[in-house]
Amino acid sequence: MRKLMLVGPRLMAVAAAGALLAGCGGSSAKDRSGPGPDPSGSARQGGPATGGEKTGASKKPDPKQSTLPGALPSAYDFTPNPDRVPKTAAQARKLTRGAALGEDDWTAGMVRHTPYESGGSWPVLPDSCVWTRSALPAGILDSFTRRLDIRARGGKGRVQGAVTVTVHRTEAGADREIEDTVQESFRCPDQELGGGQRLSGLMSLRFDQKDVRNADASLFEAGKYNGPESGGVQDYVWSKSRIGPVTTAVSVKGAKGYTDTDLLRIAAEGGAKVLYRVELELK
């Protein structure tokens, strides 16, 4: 596989940074983040469900798993309730809008980007490496995005974030989305987003299932971003995860005054919260 050919310090850095996103959260994160049972503002994560089980919302925790406050689970123990998995486009739209984060849900200081919301279409990356959009494929019930920024202040620039929730008809379809995303960075390490926005030097890494403790599958991508009002070339981080037939994606475009560690923290917080909200929708 092509990803096995990527070696060296940069890949190691991508793997280390992605491990932070793949493992952040934990079963007690909800308590630290405030108001539940409403998904807004909550954050909980775990790792992969065992295949074929139809036991409802979750299994009993591993007795070897630490019960200390803030401890990460040793393995993912959530299984979607089959009765809550969307079967129609209308049900999928309810889930995507219920799970997507708003400006009060992600991290302090976030405001709505313009445009704020978009849905009902699908991104396509042709051989030109210039992103376009098409109608939703037959295997996808709905895909919905909200864009949120941390406004410029205190000498720092404006960070741009986005959260996308997608509902596939099958788990296999959702897993193909994860695989396709990894291959896109190898096929197009430099990508045009439109409107003068450009990504470059992209590298993606899909995690081994045993190392993922917050979803059924996860990947991490990092590179550089440049665009209008970006203040030059900035760091860019992106993660994508799957719970059952639902995928979530969180991207963060950097700005002046922010380190890559800052961006990883922002992305990890958003990723944890949107995954927990997906769990609540499927519980």
C-alpha positions in Angstrom: 0.0 0.0 0.0 1.2 3.5 -0.7 1.0 4.7 2.8 3.7 2.2 3.8 6.1 4.1 1.6 5.8 7.3 3.7 8.6 7.4 6.2 10.7 10.0 8.0 10.3 12.7 10.7 7.2 14.3 9.1 5.2 11.1 9.0 6.2 10.5 12.6 4.9 13.9 13.6 1.7 13.3 11.7 1.2 10.0 13.6 2.0 11.5 16.9 -0.4 14.4 16.4 -3.1 12.2 15.1 -2.8 9.9 18.1 -3.8 12.9 20.2 -7.0 13.3 18.1 -7.7 9.6 18.0 -7.4 9.1 21.7 -8.7 12.3 23.3 -11.9 12.4 25.3 -12.7 9.4 27.5 -15.8 8.2 29.2 -15.7 11.0 31.8 -15.4 13.8 29.3 -19.1 14.4 29.3 -19.0 15.4 33.0 -16.2 17.9 32.4 -18.0 19.6 29.5 -21.3 20.5 31.0 -24.9 20.2 30.1 -26.1 16.7 29.3 -28.4 14.9 28.4 -28.7 17.4 25.6 -25.8 16.7 23.3 -24.9 20.4 23.1 -21.6 21.1 24.9 -21.0 17.4 25.7 -17.9 15.4 24.9 -17.5 11.6 25.2 -15.3 9.2 23.2 -14.4 5.6 23.1 -13.1 3.1 20.3 -14.4 0.4 17.8 -17.5 -1.6 18.3 -17.4 -5.3 17.7 -19.0 -6.3 14.4 -22.4 -7.8 14.2 -23.7 -7.1 17.7 -27.2 -5.8 18.1 -27.2 -5.0 21.8 -28.4 -1.4 21.8 -26.5 1.6 23.0 -23.4 0.2 24.7 -21.8 -2.8 26.3 -20.5 -3.1 29.8 -17.1 -1.5 30.3 -14.0 -3.7 30.3 -13.3 -4.7 34.0 -9.6 -4.0 33.3 -10.4 -0.5 32.2 -9.4 2.3 34.6 -12.2 4.0 36.4 -10.1 7.0 37.4 -11.7 10.4 36.5 -10.6 11.3 33.0 -9.2 7.9 32.2 -9.4 6.7 28.5 -11.3 3.5 27.8 -9.1 0.6 26.7 -11.4 -0.1 23.7 -14.5 1.4 22.2 -17.7 0.0 23.7 -20.5 1.8 21.9 -22.9 0.0 19.5 -25.6 2.0 17.7 -29.2 1.1 18.5 -30.5 -0.4 15.2 -33.9 1.4 15.8 -32.1 4.8 15.9 -29.9 4.4 12.8 -31.4 6.5 10.0 -33.2 4.7 7.2 -34.5 7.7 5.3 -33.1 11.0 4.2 -35.5 12.8 6.6 -34.2 10.8 9.5 -30.6 11.4 8.4 -31.1 15.2 8.2 -32.4 15.2 11.8 -29.3 13.4 12.9 -26.8 15.5 11.0 -28.3 18.8 12.3 -28.6 17.4 15.8 -25.0 16.3 15.9 -23.2 19.2 14.1 -21.7 21.8 16.5 -22.8 25.4 16.8 -20.9 28.4 17.9 -21.7 27.7 21.6 -20.8 24.0 21.4 -17.2 23.8 20.3 -14.7 26.1 22.0 -14.7 29.6 23.6 -14.7 32.6 21.3 -16.2 30.9 18.2 -18.5 32.8 15.8 -20.4 31.8 12.7 -18.4 31.8 9.4 -20.1 33.1 6.2 -21.5 30.9 4.8 -22.4 29.2 8.0 -24.3 26.0 6.9 -24.4 23.9 3.8 -25.8 20.5 3.0 -27.3 18.2 0.4 -24.3 18.0 -1.8 -21.0 16.0 -1.9 -17.4 17.1 -2.4 -15.5 15.5 -5.3 -11.8 15.6 -6.0 -11.0 15.0 -9.7 -7.6 14.4 -11.2 -7.1 18.2 -11.5 -7.0 18.3 -7.6 -9.5 21.1 -7.7 -12.5 20.4 -5.4 -15.9 20.5 -6.9 -19.4 19.5 -5.6 -22.0 17.1 -6.9 -25.4 15.7 -5.9 -25.3 13.3 -3.0 -24.3 9.8 -4.2 -27.0 7.1 -3.9 -25.3 5.5 -0.9 -25.5 8.7 1.2 -28.6 9.8 3.0 -27.4 13.3 4.1 -24.3 15.3 4.6 -24.3 18.6 6.5 -21.5 21.2 7.4 -21.3 24.0 9.8 -18.4 26.5 9.6 -17.2 28.3 12.7 -14.3 30.7 13.3 -12.3 31.9 16.3 -12.3 35.7 15.6 -9.1 37.7 15.3 -8.1 39.4 18.5 -5.1 40.2 20.6 -2.8 40.3 17.6 -3.8 36.8 16.5 -5.5 36.0 13.1 -8.9 34.4 12.4 -8.9 30.6 12.7 -11.4 28.8 10.5 -13.1 25.6 11.6 -15.6 23.3 10.0 -17.6 20.3 11.2 -19.3 17.9 8.8 -21.6 15.0 9.7 -22.5 12.4 7.0 -25.0 9.5 7.2 -24.4 6.6 4.8 -26.9 3.9 4.1 -24.4 1.2 5.3 -21.4 0.9 7.6 -19.4 -0.4 4.6 -20.2 2.8 2.7 -19.0 4.9 5.6 -15.8 2.9 5.9 -15.1 3.4 2.1 -15.3 7.2 2.7 -12.5 6.8 5.3 -10.4 4.8 2.9 -11.0 7.2 0.0 -10.0 10.1 2.1 -6.6 8.6 2.9 -6.0 7.9 -0.8 -6.9 11.5 -1.8 -4.0 13.0 0.1 -1.6 10.6 -1.8 -3.2 11.3 -5.1 -3.4 15.1 -4.5 -1.0 16.3 -1.8 -1.7 19.8 -3.1 -5.4 20.8 -3.5 -7.4 23.8 -4.6 -10.5 24.6 -2.5 -11.8 27.5 -4.5 -11.9 31.2 -3.8 -8.1 31.4 -3.8 -7.7 28.8 -1.0 -5.1 26.2 -1.3 -3.9 23.2 0.7 -0.3 21.8 0.2 1.9 19.1 1.5 -1.0 17.0 2.8 -0.3 13.7 4.5 -3.0 11.3 5.8 -2.8 8.4 8.2 -5.5 5.9 9.1 -5.1 4.4 12.5 -5.1 0.8 13.3 -8.5 -0.1 14.9 -6.9 -1.3 18.1 -5.4 2.2 18.6 -8.7 4.1 18.2 -10.6 4.7 21.4 -13.1 7.3 20.3 -14.8 5.7 17.2 -15.1 2.7 15.0 -12.4 4.2 12.7 -10.4 7.4 12.5 -7.8 9.1 10.3 -5.8 12.3 10.6 -4.5 14.7 8.0 -2.1 17.6 8.2 -0.6 20.1 5.8 -0.4 23.8 5.0 -3.1 26.3 4.2 -3.0 29.5 2.3 -5.8 31.8 1.3 -7.3 35.3 1.4 -6.7 37.0 4.7 -4.8 34.0 6.0 -1.7 36.1 6.6 0.5 33.8 4.7 1.0 30.0 4.8 -0.5 28.5 8.0 -0.8 25.0 9.5 -3.8 22.9 8.7 -5.2 19.9 10.5 -8.2 17.6 9.7 -9.6 14.5 11.3 -12.3 12.1 10.2 -14.0 9.4 12.2 -16.8 6.8 11.9 -19.4 5.5 14.3 -21.5 2.9 12.5 -22.8 4.4 9.2 -22.1 8.0 10.4 -18.9 9.9 9.6 -17.7 13.1 11.2 -15.0 15.4 9.9 -13.4 18.4 11.7 -11.0 20.8 10.0 -9.1 23.7 11.4 -7.2 26.3 9.2 -4.5 28.1 11.2 -3.9 31.8 11.5 -1.2 34.2 12.7 -0.3 33.6 16.4 -1.5 30.0 16.6 0.9 27.0 16.8 0.1 23.6 15.4 -0.4 22.5 19.0 -3.1 25.1 19.4 -4.8 23.8 16.3 -4.6 20.2 17.4 -6.3 21.2 20.7 -9.1 22.9 18.9 -9.6 20.0 16.5 -9.5 17.4 19.3 -12.1 19.3 21.3 -14.4 19.6 18.3 -13.9 16.0 17.3 -14.7 14.7 20.8 -17.9 16.7 21.1 -19.3 15.9 17.7 -18.6 12.2 18.2 -20.4 12.2 21.5 -23.4 14.0 19.9 -23.5 11.3 17.2 -23.6 8.7 19.9 -26.5 10.4 21.6 -28.4 10.5 18.3 -27.8 6.7 17.8 -28.3 5.7 21.4 
